[in-house]
Each structure stands twice: as structure tokens, then as C-alpha cells.
């Protein structure tokens, strides 16, 4: 009974027409906007973008990082923002109008799985793009357009061990319910990239460990991502998150 009530309370709302937000929470949440922007900028600093490089901003949202990336790559570089939400992509396109080196930036309104480009990336940044990180098709497509040893930075949401972090996980996942298509893999969101041969390490955490920055690079031998890992929920997790997985017949 208790489990059923909790599941109804935490049931995800249908995806909004706006699609994903720049934040894992609501766009209008000013209380969380500034800290999250600061976390993104620290991830960008760790990526160490240089003039003349090509950078993919995966899940660019409203384009909060695009002006900074444009200033980093300058006139001989290129920045590609990838955003599947038409609403968010339109915001991003307006954001780069008239900025310094804005002619070096393009916003592609497409999913990562359908992304096409003639560019080859020196670096990629994933900003709260959990659905992309857990999609083998999306990762394989992106990596196809990367140079060997391309640098990677990831900033996003992760879960704490459920045996002690369950209440905080439930609180944050409820707030982020409109931003993700899947909860799976949030304990280690970069795991599929590691399966592609990437070397990654977490360098920073925030909000008691629910937010993280990880950096690294692809290997010399780029390989396809393996299938998404089989998900084994922690003991407490079904109490907080309604499962979308089919039940086994009795």
C-alpha cells in the first residue's frame, strides 16, 4: 500500500512540448540556475578548449555554454550545439545572435542518434544529457564524428547509494522527472562511454554527491558502445521510482 502511494506520488508527468531543459529541474527555477551554470563552467574549464578546435555541446539546451565556447575556439574553430527540443534549440539560436565569434557556432535541432556533420570533434561536453549517455545508438553516432583521443567533459545528475541516500535521491529525481526518459544507470552515468574505450574520472561533486563533473578522453582505438547494461535496482529504489520494466510472469 505504502509503495503504491509513493509510486503514484512520484509518477513522472508526460514529456512536455518543450522537451529537455538546460537544468535537470525547471527552466524557471532561479534558485538552482546559478549553481548549475557555475558547475557547467567548471566542467568547461576542465575540458581546456583551445583556439581552432571543434567542440560538440551535446544536449545544449538553451545554449548557456555556446557563447563561452565560441570565445574559446575563436575564428578558426567550430562549435556544434546538439539539441532535440525545437523550443530549446530556438532559444539557443537566439542566444548566439550577435555574440563574438557567433559565426563559428551552429545549433543542430536533432537527436544525437540522428546527428550528422562534416566536422570532427576535438572535444565534447555533455551537460545534463543523461538520456544520451545511456543510449548506445547516440554514443556510437557521436563518437563516429570524433577524432581519436577526443576530450570529454560530463556534468550531470547521479544517484547516491540507495541504502543511505534514498530520500535525497527521491527528492532530486522527482524534481527532474520531466527531463529524463530513463532513470537507469544514474549511479554511474558515464559507464557506456567507458565501454567505448573512453577513460573517465569524476573530479568534482556537489549537492551532497547528487551532481558531478567527470572528465577524460576517448582512446586511440574507438569502438562501438556495448548495449545498455542490465539494470538491477537497489533494494530501496522501487519504493521511490515507479518501474517501467516489464514484470516477469509468475
Beta strands, then each sheet from edge to edge (+ up, - down):
strand 1: 54-58
strand 2: 78-83
strand 3: 105-109
strand 4: 121-127
strand 5: 146-157
strand 6: 199-206
strand 7: 211-217
sheet 1: 3+ 2+ 1+ 4+ 5+ 7- 6+
end
